[in-house]
Structure formats: C-alpha cells, structure tokens
Amino acid sequence: MQLRFVVLCSGFGIQLLKQEFDEEEMLTKCHCPSLHIFGKDHGKDRQIAKQESRELASLFDDGCSVIVEHDSGHIIPTRTPYIDQIKDFLCRFL
C-alpha cells in the first residue's frame, strides 16, 4: 500500500516502533509527507505526553513534515492559526 500522506494527532507509539525495528532502521527518516498535531503545553493533553508526539514526529523528514503545536490539549484545534496550517497541508493533496 502506498500512502500519499499521514496525519498523526497526539501521535505516540515510539516504543512499539523501537521494538519492531533495529537501531539502524530507526535512524532512517520516513519521507512520507506528514502532519503532526499535538498540544504544546505540559499537562494540557492528559492522554498523550507532548514528548511522545515530538519523538514520533522526529522520525519523519523535516522537509516534508508539518508540526502543529497548539494550546488546546488533546483535541484537534479548529481556530486560527492552527486550522489554517492544517488546511494548507491537506490542500497540497487535492
């Protein structure tokens, strides 16, 4: 299956990935365009720690990934400027 892009909201699972792949594979960044959305303030997202989402985002190539850090906790933000960043990313694939 070939993915055109991925959207990871409060993404986590880096420990599972580390178990599945060896260290050399983990150092190779994924070149799939990616949108990472997560809360930026410590404690606002009570389900997923910000650091877990940051670590997962770090596995994707900086040149084709977009990170949206917002101040709304464990939700997908719907107000400016966050929604504009999300729309800009998604419009690249229409």
N, C-alpha and C positions, 0 to 999 in steps of 0.2 A: 504494500500500500504506500502510495506517495502522498505526503501531506504538503499542502501549499503554505500553511502557516499553523501555528498553535497559539492558543490563548490560555494562560495559566493564571487563575485568580486565587490569591493566597496559596500559591503552589508550595508543595512540600514533597517529601519522599526521597530526599537526597541519600538518606541512609540505605533505603532499599536499592537505589541505583548503585551505591558503592558496593553492596553485596553482590550485585549481578555482574558488574564489570570490573576488570582489573585496573590497577592504578594508571597504566599507560592509556587505556581507553578513556578513563575519566578525564585525562588531561586534554583530550581532543575535544574541541568545542563543536557543538552542533550548529550547523549552518542553516537550519530551518528558521525562517522568519518567525519571531515570537513576540508576543505581548504579555508582559508580566504586570499584574495589578495586585497591589497589596498595601496595607496600612503602614504608614511610616512611623507613627509614634508608638513607643514601647508601651505595651499594656492595652492599647485600644483594640487590637484584634486578640481576643481571648482564646480563639481556636487555634491559630497558627502563629508562631513567633515570626516576627519580621526577618530575623536572621535566616530562618529556614527558606523563606521565599527568596531572599538575596542569594543564598548559596545555590539554589536551583537556577536562578537567572544567570549566575556566573558560568554555568555550563553551556550557555548559548553565545554565539559570536556577537560581540558588541556592535558590529557593523550592520546586523540585520535584526537586532532585538530592540524593543522599546520597553522601558520600565516606567510604570505609572505608580508613584508612591503618593498615597492620599491620606487625609486625616480623618477618615470615617470608619476606621476599624475593619471588621470582617464583612464588608459589603462591596458591591461594585458601585462606584460613585456615579451620580447622574448629573452633577453640576459642573459648570465651567471652573477651571480649565481642564479638568480631568476628562470629562466626556468628549471634549474636542480632541484630546490626544488619542482616545480610544477610536473615535470616528476616523481620524486621519490614518491610523494604522489599518483599520478594516477597509477603508476606501481604496487602498493600494491593490486590493484583490477583487474588486468588482469589474 
